[in-house]
């Protein structure tokens, strides 16, 4: 049953409470079917930041190219000497902020239909709200590398590149909620601080109040039998277990070892086993010492869970979500996509349309291995059954062999997480990954193991402790049901839709090893 959850009448009834101080967004003028022609003759007030400022006719005319972030399109403002505030306009430069009142007129320029004329000394005004020194402004020049923009993440939203990414990111966020709400899913806010490792990889950030302000490790409370002189390998993944046996966490804030979550899955499964169809959408953290363009220490994950569902339901839900999100961007971000198609990836729009229009291929992991083996000479790592496919293998399937998105399913159990349902063959689990061109894996999911004894055995086989997962295992004691879910990395979704090949360029403030500025 589908749910209508947005009450437009209530929104429009109360919209007057949220005034824009008489300001009209530039998108309201330029992102219309007629590119603003219907506004000709109207006096409007706009605000924004200058992309360029130039003076002509012996400084009797000032041309300001203005953008307010509501669209990638800029509006040209022509300020005549007779206008109020002309003196300040003459002093202004790139990066300044303005509030401008003028009249929309037909533009003589070919690249735009309209512009804003500021000329009437009584009715029109240009007010410089904040000046900017162009000699110190990092964005004074027109073109900047993405590497440079990462160094000034606090300013890069002012660029056409990153503002386009941000608007698309916004559309995708709303589309995700729209999709699940329409299908009757409930949004669950799962905790960021946790005592369990969902993935079992040990790559977690620890949360503790035991380290004093002096950062003296000798002051950390230890168990009587403990010895902090025990050698800790900084590159090892079993340090948490070593510290657990040494440090007295009873004196810590939570009375036990705790970490930043790597996934909300285990928690959201709790609600799935009570409310059937649920999802979570929030930040997750991995202490993975990776410097690739595909990994971040902090990123966002979408994780739905469905009760009374199997692997086929999981695949259908994931494919539907990706198609809905892409379609939402095609519909709502036409101008941003045109910019990215011209400046980031030629053919981006056509690729996105193909994702929406074509069915995803579906092949088993075993079939994929057989497909790849003849091309082993093209890979740095040879393909063999039982291996975890790398990005080079995944992209070869989607970009070369199939030329379309693909869902791989039934993976070897030894390379997948403990919670995945074991298949009858004893070798594989009911897992699936959705692979897309240019990215590789974008969704990873599975049917969850609903047999408590098999689940306990899997936890032990992975070398993990049973005790932290007592509550998760207990779900299988009280009315256990088949259920399934997946995780979608939000930043990888943004990469897929924008054509950008580095994850650090699709998140507002990237966190990665050695970098946590801003």
C-alpha positions in Angstrom: 0.0 0.0 0.0 1.4 3.4 -1.0 1.3 6.3 1.4 0.7 10.0 0.7 2.7 11.7 3.3 3.1 15.3 2.1 0.3 17.7 2.8 0.8 20.5 0.2 -2.3 22.4 1.5 -0.7 22.7 4.9 2.6 23.9 3.4 1.0 26.6 1.2 -1.3 27.7 4.0 1.7 28.5 6.2 4.2 29.6 3.6 3.7 33.3 4.4 5.5 32.7 7.8 8.7 32.0 5.9 9.4 35.3 4.2 12.4 35.8 1.8 12.3 39.5 2.7 10.9 40.3 -0.7 13.8 38.6 -2.4 13.2 36.6 -5.6 15.5 33.6 -6.2 17.4 33.8 -9.5 16.1 30.3 -10.3 12.6 31.6 -10.2 13.4 33.9 -13.1 15.9 31.9 -15.3 14.9 28.3 -14.7 11.5 28.7 -16.3 10.3 27.5 -19.6 10.7 30.9 -21.2 14.1 31.7 -19.4 12.6 34.7 -17.7 10.8 36.4 -20.6 7.5 36.4 -18.7 9.2 38.7 -16.0 10.1 41.4 -18.5 8.8 44.7 -17.3 8.6 43.6 -13.7 10.6 45.2 -10.9 12.2 42.6 -8.6 14.7 42.3 -5.8 17.4 39.7 -6.0 20.5 39.0 -3.8 23.7 37.0 -4.4 27.4 37.0 -5.0 29.2 38.4 -8.0 30.9 36.0 -10.3 32.4 38.9 -12.3 32.3 42.7 -12.2 33.3 45.0 -15.0 33.0 48.7 -15.7 32.4 50.4 -19.1 31.8 53.8 -20.7 34.3 55.7 -18.5 32.9 54.1 -15.4 29.3 55.1 -16.0 28.1 51.5 -16.4 28.8 48.6 -14.1 28.0 45.0 -15.2 27.6 42.5 -12.4 27.2 38.8 -13.1 25.3 37.5 -10.1 24.5 34.1 -8.7 22.6 33.2 -5.5 23.2 29.4 -5.5 19.6 28.6 -6.5 20.7 27.7 -10.0 23.8 27.3 -12.0 22.6 30.0 -14.3 23.8 33.6 -13.6 21.9 36.8 -14.2 23.6 39.8 -15.6 22.9 43.1 -13.7 23.4 46.4 -15.6 23.8 49.3 -13.2 23.6 52.8 -14.6 25.1 55.8 -13.0 21.7 57.2 -12.1 20.9 54.3 -9.8 21.0 54.5 -6.0 24.2 52.8 -4.7 26.1 53.2 -7.9 29.2 54.5 -6.1 29.5 51.3 -4.0 28.8 49.2 -7.1 31.7 50.9 -8.8 34.0 49.9 -5.9 32.8 46.3 -5.9 34.5 43.3 -7.4 34.3 39.5 -7.7 33.1 37.8 -4.6 31.1 40.7 -3.2 27.5 40.2 -1.9 24.6 42.3 -3.0 20.9 43.1 -2.6 19.6 44.6 -5.9 16.3 46.0 -7.0 15.8 46.7 -10.7 13.6 46.0 -13.7 13.8 42.8 -15.8 14.4 43.7 -19.4 15.2 41.9 -22.7 18.9 41.2 -23.0 20.7 42.1 -26.3 23.2 39.2 -25.6 22.7 35.9 -27.4 23.5 33.7 -24.4 20.7 35.1 -22.2 17.1 36.1 -22.7 16.8 38.7 -19.9 18.9 40.8 -17.6 18.3 43.1 -14.7 18.5 46.9 -15.3 19.2 49.1 -12.3 18.6 52.7 -13.5 15.7 54.5 -11.8 17.1 56.7 -9.0 13.8 56.4 -7.0 12.8 52.8 -7.6 16.0 50.9 -8.2 18.9 50.3 -5.9 22.1 48.3 -5.7 23.5 47.7 -2.2 26.8 46.0 -1.5 26.2 43.9 1.6 29.8 42.7 1.9 32.9 43.7 0.0 35.6 41.3 -1.1 39.3 42.0 -1.8 40.0 40.4 -5.1 43.7 40.2 -4.5 43.1 37.9 -1.5 39.9 36.0 -2.7 40.9 32.4 -3.6 38.2 32.2 -6.3 39.0 35.5 -8.1 40.2 33.5 -11.1 37.7 31.6 -13.2 39.2 28.2 -13.4 40.5 26.1 -10.5 41.5 22.4 -10.2 39.4 20.2 -8.0 42.5 19.5 -5.8 42.7 23.2 -5.1 39.0 23.5 -4.4 39.3 20.7 -1.7 41.8 22.9 0.1 39.1 25.7 0.3 36.1 23.5 1.0 34.5 26.4 2.9 34.4 28.4 -0.3 34.0 25.9 -3.1 30.1 25.9 -2.9 30.5 29.3 -4.7 31.8 27.6 -7.8 29.5 26.5 -10.5 31.1 23.0 -10.3 30.4 22.3 -6.6 27.1 24.2 -6.4 25.8 21.9 -9.2 27.0 18.9 -7.3 25.3 20.2 -4.1 22.0 20.8 -5.8 22.0 17.3 -7.2 23.0 15.9 -3.8 19.9 17.7 -2.4 17.6 16.2 -5.1 19.0 12.7 -4.4 18.4 13.1 -0.7 14.8 14.1 -1.1 14.3 11.4 -3.8 15.5 8.7 -1.4 13.0 9.7 1.3 10.2 10.1 -1.4 10.9 6.6 -2.7 10.7 4.8 0.6 7.9 6.9 2.0 5.8 6.3 -1.1 6.4 2.5 -0.7 5.2 2.7 2.9 8.6 2.4 4.6 9.3 4.1 8.0 12.4 6.2 8.5 14.4 5.1 11.6 17.1 7.1 13.1 19.8 4.6 14.2 22.6 5.5 16.7 26.0 6.8 15.7 27.7 5.5 18.8 27.6 1.7 19.1 29.2 -1.3 20.9 29.1 -3.7 17.9 30.9 -4.0 14.6 28.4 -4.6 11.9 30.9 -5.6 9.2 33.3 -7.5 11.5 36.3 -5.8 9.9 37.6 -4.0 13.0 38.1 -0.7 11.1 36.2 1.4 13.7 36.8 4.7 15.4 36.8 4.3 19.1 34.8 6.6 21.4 36.2 7.1 24.8 36.5 9.7 27.6 39.4 7.9 29.3 42.2 9.9 27.6 42.7 13.0 29.7 43.4 16.4 28.2 47.1 15.8 28.7 46.8 12.8 26.3 49.1 10.9 28.6 48.5 7.2 27.9 50.0 6.3 31.3 46.9 7.9 33.0 44.4 5.6 31.3 42.9 3.2 33.9 44.0 -0.4 33.3 42.9 -3.7 34.7 45.1 -5.1 37.5 46.3 -7.8 35.1 46.9 -5.4 32.2 50.1 -4.0 30.9 50.1 -1.1 28.5 53.6 -2.0 27.4 52.0 -4.7 25.3 53.1 -3.9 21.7 50.2 -2.5 19.6 50.7 -2.7 15.9 49.2 0.6 14.4 48.3 -1.3 11.2 46.6 -4.2 12.9 42.9 -4.7 12.9 42.9 -6.6 16.2 44.0 -3.7 18.4 40.5 -3.3 19.8 40.6 -6.8 21.3 44.1 -6.3 22.7 43.0 -3.0 24.4 39.8 -4.6 25.6 42.0 -7.0 27.6 44.1 -4.3 29.1 42.1 -1.1 29.6 39.4 -1.0 32.3 36.4 0.2 30.3 34.2 0.0 33.4 35.5 3.5 34.2 34.7 4.8 30.7 31.6 6.9 29.9 29.5 4.0 28.7 31.1 1.4 30.9 32.2 -0.6 27.9 34.2 -0.2 24.6 32.2 1.9 22.1 32.8 3.1 18.6 31.4 5.3 15.8 29.1 3.1 13.7 30.2 1.6 10.5 26.5 0.8 9.6 23.0 1.2 11.0 22.0 -2.1 9.6 21.9 -4.2 12.8 19.8 -1.5 14.6 17.4 -1.0 11.7 16.9 -4.8 11.5 15.4 -4.5 15.0 12.6 -2.3 13.7 12.1 -4.4 10.6 11.3 -7.3 12.8 8.5 -5.2 14.4 7.4 -2.7 11.7 8.1 -4.7 8.6 9.5 -2.2 6.1 12.0 0.5 7.4 15.1 2.4 6.4 17.8 4.5 7.8 19.8 7.3 6.1 22.7 8.7 8.1 26.4 9.1 8.6 28.8 6.2 9.0 32.5 5.9 9.8 35.4 3.7 8.7 38.9 3.9 10.1 40.2 2.5 6.9 43.7 3.8 6.0 42.8 4.3 2.3 43.8 7.2 0.1 41.9 6.2 -3.0 39.2 8.3 -4.7 36.6 5.8 -3.7 36.9 5.9 0.1 36.1 8.3 2.9 36.4 8.0 6.7 33.0 9.6 7.1 30.2 9.1 4.6 26.4 8.6 4.4 24.5 5.4 3.9 21.0 4.4 3.0 20.0 1.1 4.5 16.5 -0.3 4.1 15.3 -3.5 5.7 12.2 -5.5 4.7 10.5 -8.2 6.8 9.0 -11.2 5.1 11.3 -10.7 2.1 13.9 -12.6 0.2 16.9 -11.8 -2.1 14.7 -11.2 -5.1 12.7 -8.6 -3.2 16.0 -7.0 -2.2 17.3 -6.8 -5.8 14.0 -5.3 -7.0 14.0 -2.7 -4.3 17.6 -1.7 -5.0 17.1 -1.4 -8.8 13.9 0.6 -8.3 15.7 3.0 -5.9 18.5 3.8 -8.3 16.2 4.3 -11.2 13.9 6.6 -9.2 16.8 8.7 -8.0 18.3 9.1 -11.4 14.9 10.0 -12.9 14.5 12.7 -10.1 17.7 14.3 -11.1 16.9 14.2 -14.8 13.7 16.0 -14.0 14.8 18.5 -11.4 18.4 19.3 -12.3 18.4 19.8 -16.0 20.7 22.9 -16.0 23.2 21.3 -13.6 23.4 18.2 -15.7 24.0 20.2 -18.8 26.9 21.9 -17.1 28.3 18.5 -15.9 27.7 17.0 -19.3 29.8 19.7 -20.9 32.5 20.0 -18.3 32.8 16.7 -16.4 31.6 13.7 -18.5 30.6 14.0 -22.1 27.4 11.9 -22.7 26.4 12.0 -19.0 22.8 12.7 -19.6 22.4 9.9 -22.1 24.1 7.5 -19.7 21.6 8.4 -17.0 18.7 8.0 -19.3 19.9 4.5 -20.2 20.0 3.6 -16.5 16.3 4.5 -16.2 15.1 2.9 -19.4 16.9 -0.5 -19.4 16.5 -3.4 -17.1 19.6 -4.3 -15.0 21.3 -7.5 -16.0 21.2 -10.2 -13.3 23.9 -12.9 -13.2 25.3 -15.1 -10.4 28.7 -14.6 -9.0 29.8 -17.9 -10.5 28.6 -16.9 -13.9 30.5 -13.6 -13.6 33.7 -15.4 -12.7 33.4 -17.5 -15.9 32.7 -14.4 -17.9 35.8 -12.7 -16.7 38.3 -15.6 -16.8 39.0 -15.2 -20.6 40.2 -11.6 -19.9 42.6 -12.4 -17.0 45.4 -10.9 -19.0 43.7 -7.5 -18.7 43.6 -7.5 -14.9 46.3 -6.8 -12.2 44.7 -9.6 -10.1 43.6 -12.8 -11.8 40.0 -13.9 -11.5 39.2 -17.2 -9.7 36.2 -18.5 -7.8 36.2 -17.5 -4.2 37.9 -14.1 -4.6 36.3 -10.8 -3.7 36.0 -9.0 -7.0 37.9 -5.8 -7.3 36.8 -2.5 -8.9 38.7 -3.4 -12.1 36.6 -6.6 -12.4 33.3 -5.0 -11.6 33.8 -2.1 -14.1 34.9 -4.6 -16.8 31.6 -6.3 -16.4 29.5 -3.2 -16.5 31.6 -1.0 -18.9 32.9 -3.5 -21.3 31.1 -6.8 -21.3 27.5 -5.8 -20.5 27.6 -2.0 -21.0 24.8 -1.5 -18.5 24.2 -1.9 -14.7 24.3 -5.4 -13.4 23.2 -7.3 -10.2 25.5 -10.1 -9.1 24.1 -12.6 -6.6 25.0 -15.7 -4.6 28.5 -14.9 -3.4 30.9 -17.2 -1.6 30.1 -17.2 2.1 33.8 -16.8 3.1 34.1 -13.3 1.6 30.8 -12.0 2.9 29.5 -10.8 6.3 28.3 -13.0 9.1 24.7 -12.0 9.0 24.0 -13.1 5.4 21.7 -16.1 4.9 23.5 -19.3 3.9 22.3 -21.0 0.7 21.6 -24.8 0.6 24.8 -25.5 -1.2 26.8 -24.7 1.9 29.3 -22.6 -0.2 27.4 -19.4 -0.9 25.2 -16.9 0.8 22.1 -15.1 -0.5 24.0 -11.8 -1.2 23.8 -9.4 -4.0 25.8 -6.4 -5.2 24.5 -3.9 -7.8 27.3 -2.7 -10.1 27.0 0.4 -12.3 29.2 1.7 -15.1 32.2 4.0 -14.1 31.7 3.1 -10.4 31.5 -0.6 -9.8 29.7 -1.7 -6.7 27.2 0.9 -5.5 24.8 -1.3 -3.5 25.6 -4.3 -1.3 22.8 -6.4 0.2 21.6 -9.8 1.2 18.8 -11.8 2.7 19.6 -12.0 6.4 20.2 -15.2 8.3 17.1 -15.9 10.3 18.3 -19.2 11.9 19.9 -18.4 15.3 22.2 -21.4 15.4 23.5 -20.7 11.9 24.0 -17.1 12.8 25.9 -17.9 15.9 28.1 -20.3 14.0 28.9 -17.7 11.4 29.9 -15.2 14.1 32.3 -17.7 15.6 33.7 -18.7 12.2 34.5 -15.0 11.5 36.5 -14.9 14.7 34.1 -12.5 16.4 32.7 -12.6 19.9 29.1 -13.7 20.5 28.4 -11.5 23.5 28.2 -8.1 21.9 25.6 -9.4 19.5 23.2 -11.0 22.1 20.5 -8.5 21.3 20.8 -9.1 17.5 20.7 -12.9 17.9 17.7 -12.6 20.2 15.6 -11.3 17.3 15.7 -14.9 16.0 14.2 -16.3 19.2 10.9 -14.3 19.2 9.0 -14.8 16.0 11.9 -14.9 13.6 11.1 -14.0 10.0 12.8 -14.0 6.6 14.1 -10.5 6.0 16.4 -8.7 3.6 18.1 -5.4 3.1 21.0 -3.5 1.6 23.4 -0.6 2.0 23.7 2.2 -0.6 26.7 4.5 -0.3 25.2 7.9 -0.8 28.4 9.5 -2.1 28.8 6.8 -4.7 25.3 7.5 -5.8 26.2 11.2 -6.3 29.3 10.1 -8.2 27.2 7.9 -10.5 24.8 10.7 -11.2 27.3 13.5 -11.7 30.1 11.6 -13.5 32.7 12.8 -11.0 35.4 10.2 -10.3 36.6 11.2 -6.9 34.4 10.8 -3.8 36.1 13.8 -2.1 34.4 16.1 -4.7 30.9 15.1 -4.0 30.7 15.6 -0.2 30.6 19.0 1.5 33.6 18.4 3.8 35.6 15.3 3.1 37.2 13.3 5.9 40.0 10.9 5.0 43.4 9.8 6.5 45.4 12.8 7.5 42.6 15.3 6.7 39.9 16.6 9.0 40.0 20.3 8.2 36.9 22.5 8.5 
